[in-house]
């Protein structure tokens, strides 16, 4: 008995090319990737939690699409 899982990556940043967060997160997530996650559990792993802007924005994006979000920082 196994657990079916898929690993995918999304690049997210509120810094852009700056050294300071501009407060407006940008994501490279496709519509198809979001649709494929509907009604599933997504684990979001944040490798650098500082302002929280990027993580907050990504959580809102996923939660609004009926995706169950779990967070690891």
N, C-alpha and C positions, 0 to 999 in steps of 0.2 A: 504494500500500500504506500503510495507516494503522494507527494504534494505537487500538483502542476504549478509551475512558476515560469515567469518570463522576466528577464532583466533587460532594461533599456535605460538609456541615459538622456538627460535633458540638461543643456547648459543654460544656466540662469545667472544673471548679474544685474545689480543696480549701480555698478561702477562704470560700465562701459570702458572707455579709454582713460578715465580719470582715476585719481587716487582717493577720491572722496565720493561717497554714494550720492547720487542725484535724487534718490528716493523714488525713482521710476524704474522698477525692474523690467528687464527684457529677457525673453525666453526664446529658445529655438525649438519649440514643440509644435509638431504638425497637427492639423485637425484630425487626421487619421489616427495618430497616436492617442489623442485624447478620446476619440470615439471608442477605440479598442479597449480603453480602461473603464468604460462605463459599467457601473454595478460591480466593480472589482476593488480589491484593496491595493493601495499604492503605498510603498514605503519611500519616504523622502529623506535622503541622507544629506545633511548640510555639513560641508567640510570646514566652513569658516563662518561661525555665527557672530555677527558684530551688531549692526543696526537692526537686523531682523526684517528689513524692507523686502529683500528678495524672497525669503522664506514665507513671510506673510502673504505676499502677492501670489506665489505659487500655490500655497494652500487654498487661497480664495479661488484661483482659477480652477483647480481640480475639484474642490468641493461644490462649486457651482455647476459642475458637469456630472453630478451624482457619482463621484468617485470617493471611496472611503480612504481617508488619508491618515497614515501613521508617520510620526516624525522621529528621526534619530539625528542628534546633533553631536 
